[in-house]
Amino acid sequence: MKGRHTPAGPQHPKPDSTTRDDAGRGGLLKKAALWTGLALCIAFIAWVAWGFLQFDHDIDNPREGGFSGWQCDAGRDCGS
């Protein structure tokens, strides 16, 4: 029997119904938590990207009131 296995693998005990139900509920809870976490990560990335786009627009157009004049030259009002 050099290097050969028997055709029948090891016998695995079948789980009873209570073990299977608990694993199913836990698996569903884990899957829901992972999907919720993924959705939160995507929402956070979208929020940061939107903020960056607004910030970039405000830097390019200081006269539109995006900032309180901190970009303007000293003694000059950007609003006018």
C-alpha positions in Angstrom: 0.0 0.0 0.0 2.6 2.5 -0.9 1.1 6.0 -1.1 -2.5 4.8 -1.6 -5.5 5.8 0.3 -8.6 3.7 0.9 -11.6 4.7 -1.2 -13.7 5.5 1.9 -12.6 8.6 3.8 -12.9 9.1 7.5 -16.3 8.9 8.9 -17.7 12.3 10.1 -20.5 12.3 12.6 -23.6 14.0 11.4 -24.6 17.1 13.5 -27.8 17.0 15.3 -30.6 19.5 14.5 -29.8 21.9 17.4 -26.1 22.2 16.4 -27.0 22.9 12.8 -29.7 25.6 13.7 -27.3 27.4 16.1 -24.6 27.5 13.4 -27.1 28.7 10.8 -28.2 31.6 13.0 -24.7 32.6 13.9 -23.6 32.4 10.3 -26.5 34.6 9.3 -25.7 37.1 12.0 -22.0 37.2 10.9 -23.0 37.6 7.3 -25.4 40.4 8.1 -22.7 42.1 10.2 -20.1 41.8 7.4 -22.5 43.3 4.8 -23.5 46.1 7.2 -19.8 46.9 7.8 -19.1 46.9 4.1 -22.1 49.2 3.5 -20.8 51.6 6.2 -17.3 51.6 4.7 -18.7 52.4 1.3 -20.8 55.2 2.7 -17.9 56.6 4.6 -15.7 56.6 1.5 -18.4 58.3 -0.5 -18.8 60.9 2.2 -15.1 61.7 2.3 -15.0 61.9 -1.5 -17.9 64.3 -1.6 -16.3 66.5 1.1 -13.0 66.5 -0.9 -14.9 67.6 -4.1 -16.6 70.4 -2.2 -13.3 71.5 -0.7 -11.7 71.5 -4.1 -14.5 73.6 -5.5 -14.2 76.0 -2.6 -10.5 76.4 -3.1 -11.0 77.0 -6.9 -13.8 79.5 -6.3 -13.2 81.5 -3.1 -15.5 84.3 -4.2 -18.6 82.1 -3.9 -18.5 82.2 -0.1 -16.9 78.8 0.5 -14.5 80.1 3.0 -14.5 83.2 5.2 -11.9 85.1 3.3 -8.9 83.3 4.7 -7.6 82.7 1.1 -7.7 86.4 0.1 -4.8 88.8 0.2 -4.5 90.8 3.4 -6.8 93.8 3.4 -8.8 92.6 0.4 -12.3 91.3 0.6 -12.9 88.2 -1.6 -16.7 88.8 -1.7 -16.5 92.0 -3.6 
